[in-house]
Amino acid sequence: MQSQSTASSSGPKLTSGVTTEPAQIVAAQRLRHQIFTSEYGADLETDTGIDQDRFDPWCEHFVVMDQSGEVVATTRLLHGEVAARIGGFYSEDEFDLDRLKRNPGVFAELGRTCIRSDCRSGAALSMLWTEVAQYLVQEGIDYLLGCASISMLDGGYKAWRITQQVQQEHLAADNFRVTPKRTLPHLASHRAQTDKWRFRRCPRDTGLGPGSGGVHTGFP
C-alpha cells in the first residue's frame, strides 16, 4: 500500500493509503457490498458478496485498515484523463455532464465511499479524506465530482426532503448544472408539487456534505 499514514489516539490503530494490492481491493469491494445492500437497500445484482464494476480497474483505491488488516473504510477516485480514455465517468451513466465538463480545469470523480458502522465516529473518515486531499493536490485536480447515495427504503421521503434542502441552499451556478437520465421515483409521482420548486437531484457517492464546499448540481 502506497503513501501510508497511521493514527491511534484513544481508539484502535489505523493505517491508511492508496492500495494496488488485489486482496485489499477485494476487501474494499466486500465492504462496499455489505454497506450498500444492508444500509441502503441497493440491488447490486450479484451473489458474490462483492461490489465491483467496469470502473474499478481504472480507479485509485483508498483504504483505511485496522490492526488486523481489515478494511474499515474505502473510497475510489477516477482521474478525468483516465475517464476520457475509457468513455467517461461513472456519473455519466446517471447524468448528462456535458455542460459541467465544458468548464476549464482538471476533473476527478470520487465514488463508492463507505465506512464500517463502528468506525464512523473515529479517525477513519479523517484519514480517508486526508489521503484523498493529498492526491488532489499532487495531481492538480480543480474539480471533484461524484454521486451521493440516499437510501430509498422509506419510499423516497428522505431523498425528497434532502432534495428540497440542497435545492434551496446549495444550488450550483448554471454552468455547473447536470441533467439526470432517470427521474427520482418519489418526485415523479408528485410532479404537480415539484413544479413550483424546480428541484434538482445531486449525483451520488461524493461524501461532500453542506459544510464541505460541495454544491448541488442536478435536476430530479
Buried (B, 14 or more C-beta within 10 A) or exposed (E): BEBEEEBEEEEBEBBBBBBEEEEBBBBBBBBBBBBBBEEBEBEBEEEEEBBBEEBBEEBBBBBBBBEEEEBBBBBBBBBBEBBEEEEBBBBBEBBBBEBBBEEEEEBBBBBBBBBBEEBEEBBBBEBBBBBBEBBBEEBEBEBBBBBBBBEBEEEBEBBBEBBEEBBEEBBBEEEBBBBBEEEBEBBEEEEEEBEEEEBBBBBBBBBBEEEEEBBBBBBB
